[in-house]
């Protein structure tokens, strides 16, 4: 993800991304958000849902320990939270199968062969991911 978009998430949700400045011996968040820009809106909605829920219920604060693409879909690993926050994460991860990782399109999303990425036709044709 572009640093500009990543930093928007870091600044908007400082409690969730508290670990971003910790060393690699303590967290994988030191590597930043490792997925395409097309999933920015999914991550923004997910973080908003999590933080609203935590703030309203007193649930243990969710802290992201790693955010990345793996096997074509989002992986959002955390410390804290509960079954409800885990369900929010599961929904967001599943949603990434239907949204182009690179541009955010919802048109004709298909997995690539080999190293799997869910991409729209335009990004499949233009991307060097295939």
C-alpha positions in Angstrom: 0.0 0.0 0.0 1.2 3.5 -0.8 2.7 5.3 2.2 0.2 8.1 1.8 -2.8 5.7 2.2 -1.1 3.7 4.9 -0.4 6.8 6.9 -4.0 7.9 6.6 -5.0 4.7 8.4 -2.2 5.0 10.9 -3.3 8.6 11.8 -7.0 7.8 11.8 -6.7 4.7 14.0 -3.7 5.2 16.3 -4.8 2.7 18.9 -5.2 -0.1 16.3 -1.9 0.7 14.7 0.1 1.4 17.9 2.6 -1.3 17.0 3.7 0.3 13.7 6.8 1.9 15.4 7.9 -1.1 17.4 11.0 -3.1 16.3 10.7 -6.3 14.2 11.6 -8.3 17.2 8.2 -7.3 18.7 5.8 -7.0 15.8 5.4 -7.4 12.0 3.6 -4.0 11.8 7.1 -2.5 11.5 6.8 -3.6 7.8 3.7 -1.5 7.3 0.5 -2.6 5.5 1.5 -5.1 2.9 -1.3 -5.2 0.4 -2.6 -3.2 -2.6 -4.2 0.2 -2.5 -7.5 -1.3 -3.7 -8.3 -2.6 -0.3 -7.9 0.8 1.5 -11.7 1.2 1.8 -12.1 -2.3 3.3 -9.4 -1.6 5.8 -10.8 1.8 6.7 -14.3 0.4 7.3 -12.9 -2.6 9.3 -10.8 -0.3 11.6 -13.8 2.0 12.1 -16.1 -0.9 13.0 -13.4 -2.3 15.4 -12.6 1.0 17.1 -16.3 1.9 17.5 -17.1 -1.5 19.0 -14.1 -1.3 21.4 -15.0 2.2 22.5 -18.6 1.3 23.1 -18.2 -2.0 24.8 -14.9 -1.8 26.7 -13.7 -4.8 24.8 -9.9 -5.2 25.0 -8.2 -2.8 22.5 -7.4 -4.4 19.2 -3.9 -3.8 18.0 -2.9 -4.9 14.5 0.3 -7.1 14.6 0.4 -7.7 10.9 -1.7 -6.6 7.9 -0.9 -8.2 4.5 -2.1 -10.1 1.5 -1.7 -13.9 1.6 -3.1 -16.4 -0.9 -4.9 -13.6 -2.6 -6.9 -12.3 0.4 -6.4 -9.9 3.3 -4.9 -11.2 6.5 -5.4 -8.9 9.5 -3.6 -10.4 12.5 -4.3 -8.8 15.9 -3.8 -8.8 19.7 -6.8 -8.0 21.8 -10.4 -8.0 20.8 -13.0 -10.7 21.2 -15.3 -13.0 19.1 -17.1 -10.0 17.7 -14.0 -8.2 16.5 -12.8 -11.5 15.0 -16.1 -11.7 13.1 -15.5 -8.2 11.7 -12.0 -9.3 10.5 -13.4 -12.5 9.0 -16.0 -10.5 7.0 -13.4 -8.0 5.7 -11.0 -10.8 4.7 -13.8 -12.6 2.8 -14.8 -9.3 1.1 -11.3 -9.0 -0.4 -12.1 -12.0 -2.7 -14.5 -9.7 -4.5 -12.5 -6.4 -4.8 -9.5 -5.8 -6.9 -6.5 -5.6 -4.7 -4.8 -3.0 -6.9 -7.6 -0.6 -7.9 -10.7 -1.4 -5.7 -12.9 -2.4 -8.7 -15.8 -4.8 -8.1 -16.1 -5.7 -11.8 -15.4 -9.3 -12.8 -12.9 -10.1 -10.0 -11.0 -13.3 -10.7 -8.0 -15.0 -9.1 -4.8 -15.0 -11.0 -2.9 -18.3 -11.6 0.3 -19.1 -9.7 0.8 -16.5 -7.0 -2.9 -15.7 -6.3 -4.2 -12.2 -6.4 -7.8 -11.1 -6.9 -7.8 -8.6 -9.7 -10.2 -7.0 -12.2 -9.6 -7.5 -16.0 -7.8 -4.2 -16.4 -5.4 -4.8 -13.6 -4.8 -8.5 -14.7 -3.8 -7.2 -18.1 -1.6 -4.3 -16.8 -0.1 -5.9 -13.7 3.3 -7.5 -13.4 1.8 -9.7 -10.6 0.9 -12.4 -13.1 
